[in-house]
Amino acid sequence: MLRDGQIGMRRQDNKPLLGMAMAGKVKRQRDVTQARLMRCYPRPPEACSISRRYNTVNLPNLLDRDVVVIGGCGHVGLPLALAFADRGARVAIYDLSEAAVALVNSGRMPFAEPGAEEVLGRALAAGRLVASVDPAVVGTAEHVVVVIGTPVDEHLNPDQTAIPKALGGCVGYLHDGQLLVLRSTVFPGVTALVEKMVAGLGLEIEVAFCPERIAEGKAMTELFDLPQIISARSAAGTQRASALFGRLTGKLVVMSPEEAELAKLFTNVWRYIKFATANQLYMMANERGLDFERIRMGLTEDYPRAADMPAAGFAAGPCLFKDTMQLAAYNDNNFPLGHSAMAINEGLPLYVIHRLEQRYRLESMTVGILGMAFKAGSDDIRSSLSYKLKRILEFKAGAVLCTDPYVTVDPRLLPLDEVIERSDLLVVGAPHPDYRGLVTDKPAADIWDVLGHGVRI
């Protein structure tokens, strides 16, 4: 919220009041910054179309909110918006997806996240949350949180300009006094790039990088329980970002922006390498006819130095692989450990099928895949290795059937009972809890041991 004398006074209803001079300044800034940005960072067509539809801003309502989340209807942005709203903040969401915005405003989650829909209902009922496809909403809050990460292209090269380009559709609504917070994983140096962009537009805006640290399925608890990394170039930016995220957690860890950018990447890469180590050890044990899970359980029992050894399984999803490739690019592709981890994790579906080919005549069999999400208990299929498994099997096997109790975006999925009945061979693609205790007489490849019969193939 605004401090007295910082930008404007407050009305009796505790909403900020902008004088005529300030309102005029904001409008001039919007026109100038939009023109400057268009020369440097052309907007994507969808952003341009939205801006043409919403080319005015209701100046009396400027800064009526505490937080606006750009890209706020996704797996990272929406839980954050809900968490702020549940802690009393007035929150707006800006997202390009009209379907997702409509779902949120109707009180329904666009994806599965335990505990989130109840919080969404409370926030809407209290009038503390609204979602919009109107970019003008970006100008209505003191804190602007950007949930747009750095993607990698088909050549595994990161696009460092993704965030500045994505901001093209709404940067004209930014104005002096706001705090711009980058939330998603970024390529090292992107925070400085955004700072330079903002300065070049003549805006007095603090920029902070405060990376998300949640796991899907645990967002509504981890946002409050985990320490939050805070980074900004100035003491004022650090103080403001600390006050913002202090609403959610009492443990804040202050770093420089460059330290924080690497801390986020190191976290994901460390996990990816650990998963690769477990998968390599799994393949070694399996080649000798030994059950890796029995070995792992035995060596970790009451032995703290091995307690963090993960089980074998597909290491997938939208973050770990991508961020490992980002870190490799950052180090001029001199990252053999990361590239080895990629080869192991991405090669596990191929290894599973290779082992099955040694035991079965796949070309004459129908293979059923149980679980298409990238992790257990999730409906998210982004970068799921189950789909890589499926593509390979479609080439190798007679037919492939797929099922998943959580995924709703793939119309080709079949009910579990039908897949089991029609299949000659089963492969567990995601260790959903629904599969525990599943009884079937069909042979199954289960590297997760979710069926309880061991992980040997």
Helices and strands as residue ranges (DSSP letters): E 9-10, E 16-17, H 20-40, H 45-53, G 59-61, E 65-70, H 77-86, E 91-94, H 98-105, H 116-125, E 129-132, G 135-140, E 141-146, H 162-166, G 167-169, G 171-173, E 179-182, H 190-200, E 206-209, H 219-225, E 228-231, H 235-245, E 252-255, H 257-287, H 292-300, G 304-306, H 320-330, H 336-359, G 362-364, E 366-370, H 385-396, E 399-403, H 416-422, E 425-428, G 433-435, E 444-445
